[in-house]
Amino acid sequence: MRLRRWLLVLMMLLLCIPSVIPTAQAQSAGISIYLDGQRLNSDTSPYILPKVYVTMVPTRIISEGIGASVTWNQASKTAMIRKDGSVITLTSGRTTATVNGAAVPLDASVEIRNGRIMVPIRFISENLGLRVSWNQAAQRIDLYSRIVSPPVQPVQPGQPGEPGAPASDEIRGAWISTVYNLDWPVAGSSVQQQQADYIRMIDELQRTGINTVYVQVRPAGDALYPSALVPWSKTVSGTQGVDPGYDPVAFMIEETHKRGMEFHAWFNPFRANTAANVTGLDPRHVAVAHPEWIVNTGNQLYINPGIPAARQHIIDVIMEVVNRYDIDGVHLDDYFYPSNTVFHDEAAYQTYNQGVYRNIGDWRRGNINLFVSGLKDSIHHIKPDVKFGISPFGVWRNQSTDASGSETSAGVTAYDSMYADVRAWIRNGWVDYVAPQIYWSMSNPAVDYDVLVDWWVREVSGTDVDLLIGHAAYKLGTSEIGWQSASEIINQLRYNQQYSEIKGSIFFRAENILSNPLGLKDQLQSYYRSSARP
């Protein structure tokens, strides 16, 4: 009996050992977080959520480490994070957060684990103006604030940066987002720091193989340059309407051209404000100066494309940049009519349609066509060599709706949801290029990258309109099908090589290249080095 009892005890001890050892190993190989080189300590270990690959950290890291104010509402299970004028709210179970009043999609929200409130570190850090870098091998996250910036090693003017001079006729582009200070500049940074950060960013991009940047110069009805028509953007000075003390666009163009790279001015055409109110807007802002032009969609303010004077105002704003600066191109994204929301423009329809169009949908598409064709004529009348292009939503129409559409099942389409008839733009030559945002993988059964590329190639074939492809670098590491490896992007680039109609690629966005998600930056550099032509 005694021997049997000891055997039972021994067996129980052996059964407990496996549950103890992994815990110890997990603690020793935990994720470490550093801010400007200084380790941020916490009594609760960060962890990675499976499938979505999001690193969760306790709010103590955010409050004590990053220096943000964090409040928690137990009743609504909502965390509110404030720092330097930015406000982020995340609610447990919701797939969207709000950043300064605007809804932003989330891969992971708030969790409560072991009595601690855990939040996604990358999402919060980037929206507070921090640069985030992940080292997979070391299981280390590095955060860089506005104070510390890696040493600047500028490339000499006219000399190619690593990995070698890209083919002169191939666009290798990156979108540089300034809205919410996403890519540049860091919120609250000095003029000197903004300039140093931009130089560092384009040097790194060029070393990766990028030869063209698309810089957001009109993020929300405002400007990153001195304008007679619209106020200064708060992204450069912290307060809308306040002069930052220099001309950021002139500076960026000069530095970009020094390196033999192209600079395209990127405009959000009909977005008036990223929030649904006018609080804090400068008196010259369009939503304040012309409230009769504005439509409140519920979470943003839009300029009504159905009002001729409003359309002309946007053309005038863009032409101010064309006339003043040595830009290589004018670039628009897909901010035409908003999708998946109610847009109250019935009064404008009654006033301005006057029986020309049979329904409000055709009238809306007509408004955008007038805007696009008018802008093209204005640009080329003044500067014929300045390229004009648009980056529409990646699906024009589904084949189930229109037999000539793509064999896809997208829930949103450019033609039906945003009233952007890209086919008309191509066939009438109203654009020099289109850069559809083909933000799906090559293994997505509903919206397949290959299928869409083939469709767009057919659309531009035989026309004078070039085709660029917009790639979703920002999706790498998310749970969406096909985005668990950086090879997805490389395989897309290889697929494009079969078509002479495709003149290059643009990646959304700069930081999603430079942060090297899943090794993308390294793979791009290697790919472009191997495909560089003499």
N, C-alpha and C positions, 0 to 999 in steps of 0.2 A: 504493500500500500504506500509506504513512504517513497519507494523508488518511483512508483507511478505518479505520485504527487509532484516529485521533482521534475519528472519528464514533462508533465503538463506545464509547469512554471517555465521550463526552458523553451518549450514550443511557443508559449505566449510572448516571451522576450524576443525570439527570432521573428515572430510575426510583426512585432512593433518596429524592428530595426529599419525595414524598407521605408516606413512612413516618416522616420526621423531623418535619415540620410538625405533624401532629396530636399527637405526643408533647409538643412544646413547648406547644401550645395547652392540652392536658389539664393540664399542670403549672401553667400560669398561671391556669387556671380551676378549680383543685382545691377540695376541700371544706375549709373551715376550722372549727375547733372551739374554743369559748371556755368557760371555767369561771368563773362570776361576773364576766364581763367581761374576763378575762385569757386571751389566746390560748394554747392548748396546742400546742406544737411537736413534730414527729416527723420522723424521717429516712425514714419510709415514708408515702406519701400515703394518706389514706382513700379508699375507693371504694364505689360503690353496686352491689350485686348486681342484675343484670337480672332482670326478672320478679317477684322478691320484694320489690324496693325496700328492701333492708336495707343500712344503711351499716356497712361493716366498717372497723375501726381496729386498729392494732398494739397489742399489750399494753402497750407503753411508755406510751401515752396513759392506760391504766388505772392503771398502777403509779406513774409519775412525776407525771402530771397530776392524777388523781383521788385518788391516795394509797392505793390498795388494794394488798394483797399478792397477787402472781400467781405461781403455780407451774405448771410444765408437766411432764407425765409423757409422755416420748417413746414409751414402750412402748405405752401405751393411747391416746395422742393425746388426752389430757385436760388441760384447763386448769382450775385451781381458783383462784377469786378470793375473797379475804376482806377485809372491812372492817366495823368497828363491830359485830361479832357476826353479820353476814350472811355466808353461805357459798354461792357459786354454782359449780357444776361444769358444764362443757360438753365434750362429746366429739365429735371430728370424725366427721361422717357421721350423727350421731344427730339425730332430730327433736324430742327433748325434752332439757331441762336439768333440773338439780335446784337448787332454791332453798331453803336451810335444810331439806334432806331431802325436800322435796316435789317431785314431777315437774311440770314446767311445759312446755307445748308451745313449739316454736321454729319460726320461719320460716327461720332460717339458723344454723348452728353454727360451730365453729372451722374456719378455713382456714389453710393455710400458703402464703404467696406471697412469692417472692423471699427465702426464708429467714426470713421474719418470721411470727410467729403472729398471725393477724388474728381479731378477735372482733366480734360485733354490739354497737355502742355503745348504742343505745337500750335494748335488753333489759337489758344490764348496769347502765347508769346508773339506770334506773327501779327495778330491784331492789336497788340500793344506796341508794335514797332520794333520788335526784337528779331534778329536774324537767328535761325535755328539750323544747326548742323547735327546730323546723326552719324555716329561711327558704329557700324554694325559689329565689327570684330571686337571692339573695346566695350560695347554696350554703354556708350557714353553719348550724352546730349550736351552740346555746347550752345549757349545763348550768348549773343553779342549785342550789347546795348549801343546807344547813340554815342557813347564816350569812346569805346574801344573799336578800332577798325584795323583789319589786317594791313600790313605795310603796303604802300602803293608802289608798284613797279611798272611805270608807264611804258608802252611800246612807242618807239620813235616814229614820228610822222612818216607815212609813206612806206613803212616796213611792215611786212606781215607778222602777225602774232602767231604763236604756236597754236595749232599744229601745222601751220603752213598756209599759204595763200589759197583761199577757196577759189573755185572756178569763178571767173568774173561774171559769167552769165547765170549763175545759180544763186538764188536767194536762200540764205541760211539765217533766219530771223528769230528774234525774241521780242515778245511783247513786254514792255516795262510799265507796270501799273503804278500810278501815283494815287489813285483813289484809296482812301483809308491808309495812305502811306505804306502800301503793301510792298512794293519793290524799292521805291525811292521817292522822296527822301525820308530819312528817319524823322518821326514827329519830334518837333522841338529842337532839332539840331541847328547848329550855327551855320552861317554861310560857308565857312571854311570846311566844316565837316561834311556838308552836303556836296560840295565840290569834290572833296577827297573820296567820298563814298561813290560818287558817280564814276570817277576815273577808275577806282578799283573795280567796280562792277563791269564796265565795258572792257577793261583789260582782261578780266577773267572770262567774260563772254567770248572775246576774240581768241583767247588761248584755247577755248573749247572748240572753236571753228565758226562762231557766229560772225556774219559780216554785215548784218542789217539790224537796226533797232527800230521798233515802233513804240514811240514814247507818248503816253497819255497826257496831252497838253490841255485838255478840257475835260476834267473828270466829272464835274457836276454844275454845268452852266457858269463856270468860272474859268480862270486862266492861270497858267504857269508862266506868264509873260505880261509886261505892261500893256494894257488894252484900253482903248478909248470906248469900248462897247460893253465890256463885262468886268466884274471885280477880280482882284487877285484871289487865287485859290488858298484856302486855309492850309492846304497840304505843305506849302512852302514857308508860310509865316506863322502858322498856328491860329490865325484869325482871318476870316474872309475879309477881303478889302484892304488888308495891311500889306504894304510893300516890304518884301523880304530884304531889300537892300542891294539886289543885283537882278540881272535878267537870266533866269535859269535856262530858258530855251536857247538864248544866244550862246551861253556857256556850253550847253550840251552839244549843240551843233558843231561848235568849234572843236571840242575835244573828240567828238565822233569822227569828224572829217580828218582830223590829224592822223587818225589810225587807218585811213582808207576805207572806213565803214560808211554805210548809208544811214541817214537819219530821216525817218518818216514821222510826220506829226499825226498822232492818233487822236481822234475826236469821238466822244460819245454824243451823237447828234441831237437826239430829242430828250435825253434825260436832263431834267432841270435840277433836281436835288435828290440825294440819296435817302432823305427822310421825308415824311409826309407833312412836315410843317415848315414854316418860314422863320422860326425862331433862330436868331443869330445870323440871318442872311444880311448881306450888305444891301443898302438901298438901291444900288444899281443892278442887283441880281434880277434876272428876268422874272422870277416868281414874285418879286416885290414890285418891280417896275411895270410888269404887264400881267397882272393876275388873271385877266380875261383870256390869256393864251394858255393857262395852266389847267391840267387835268390831274386830279388826285386819284391815284390808283389804289389807295389804301395803305401802301407802305413806301411809295415814292411819288415825286412830282414829275410829270411829263409835260413837255411843250407839245401842244396840239398840232400835229402835222396837217390838219385840215384847214388851218387858217393861213392864207397866203403870206400875210405880213410876218407871221411867226417863222415860216419856212425861210423867208428872205433874211430874217434876222440871223439865223444860223449860218446861211451862206455868207453873209457879211462878216460874221465872226471868223469863219474859216479863211475867207479871203484876206482878212487883216494879217494873218500869219503868212499866207502865200506871198503877199506883196512885200512883207517886211523881212522875211528870213530866207536864207539859202537852204531850203529843205529839198529833199529828194522826192518826197511824195506826201500826199494827203491820204490818210487811212481812216475809214469809218468801221466801227464794229456793228453789232446787230441791234442797237438801241433805236428802233423805229417805233412801231406800236408794241406795247407790252403784251406778253402771252399769259394765258391762264389767269386772266383777271377781267373785270368789267371796266370798260373804258367809255366814260360818258362824254361822247362827242356828238350827240344827237342834234343839238342846236346848231353846231357848225355844219353838220350834214344838210340840215334844212336851209341854211343860209347860203352855202357855197356850192352845193351840188347843182341846183337849178335844172334838174332833169337830165343831166349829162350821163350819169351812171344809174343803172337799174337797181342797185342795192348798195348798202353802206360798205360792204366788203370790197366791191370793185372800186368804189369811191376812195376808200382808204389806200388801196394799192395805187390808184391814180395819183394820189397826193405824194406818195413816196417816189413814184416815177418822175413826177415833175421836179421834185427836190433833187433827185440823183442826176437827172439830165441837165438841170439848171446849174448844179454845182460843177459838173464836168465841163460845161461850156465856159463857165466863169474862170475856172482854173486854167484851161488850155488857151483861153483868149489872152491871158496875162503871161503865163509861163508854159508853153507847149511841152517842155521837157519834164515837167513835174508829173510824176505818175499818180494816178487816182485809182484807188481800189477800195473794196469793201470786203469785210469778213462776215458773211451771213451765217445763220444757223445752218448746220451741216446737212439737213434734209430739206429739199425744196418742197416736194409733196410725196406722199406714200402712193405706191402703185394701186392700192385698194381704193384710193380716192380719185386718182388720175392715172389712166393707163400709161401715160408717158413719164410718170414719176418713178422713183427708185423702189426696188423690191425690199421695202423696209416696213417696220411697224412702229414708227416713232409717235409718241404722244403729242409732240409739238412739231410743227413744220413752219418753214420760213414764209411760205405763200399764205397758208390758212391762219396761222397764229400771230405772225408779226407783220403780215400784209406786205411782205417784201418779195416782189416778183423778180427774182434774180434772173430767171430765163429771159425776161424782157430786157433787162440791163445788158445781158450778154449779146443778145441778137441785135440790139440797137446800137451797140458800141458805146454805151454810156459809162462804161468803166474800162480802165486799162488792164485790170486784173481782178479776179475774185479769189478769195482765200477762205473757202468754207471751213467752218469749225467741225472737223470730223473727229469728234471727241469720243469715239467708241473703239473697242478693240477688234482685232481680227477674228475673234472667237465669239462675238456677241450675236446670237441667232436672230434677235429682233432688229438690230441696227448694226450691220456688219461693215467694218472699215473697207474691206475689199470691194463690196458691192457699191458703196458710196463713191469711192475713188473712180471706179469704172464709169459710174453714171456721170460724174462731173467732167471726166475726160471727154465723154461723148458730147456734152453740152458745149464745151469750148472748141471742140474740133472744127476746123474750117473757118474759125473766126479770128479776129485780131486781138482777142482777149486772152491774156495769160492765166494760167491756173497755178495757184499756190495752195498748199495744204496746211491747215491749222491742226496742230497736234496737242493732245491733252497731257502734257508732262505733269500737271497738277494731280492727275488721277493715280499716279504710280503709288503703290502701297495701300490703296483703298480696297474695299471688299468687292467692288464691281468686277464682273467677269473679265479676265484677261489682263488685269493691271498689277499682277503680283511679281512681275519681273520687268526690268528696264529693257530687256530684249524686245518687248512689245514695240517700243518706239523704233528701235533699230530695224526690226522686221518690216515695219511700216515704210521706213525710208527705202529699204531694199525693194519693196513692192513698187514704190513710186518710180524707180529707175527704168522700168519698162516703157514708160510713157514720155515721149518728147514734149507733150503738151504741158507737163508739170514742170514748172520753172523753179521750184524750190519749196521750202517749208518754213513755217513760223511756229514757235513753241510758246505755249501759255503756261507759265510766264517766267520771267528772268530768274526769280528766286527759286523756282521749281527746277531750274537747271543747276544753279550754283550751289544749292543745298545738297546736290548729288543724291537724290532719292534712289535707293536700290542700285547705286552706282551709275546713274544715268549720265552724269557729266563725264565720267571716265570713258564710258562706252561711246558717247558722242564724239569725244576727242579722238578716240581710236578709229571710229568709223570715218570721220571727216579726213583724218590723216591718210587713211588708206585709199580714200576715194578722191583725194585732191588731184587735180590735173595740172600739168605744167603750163 
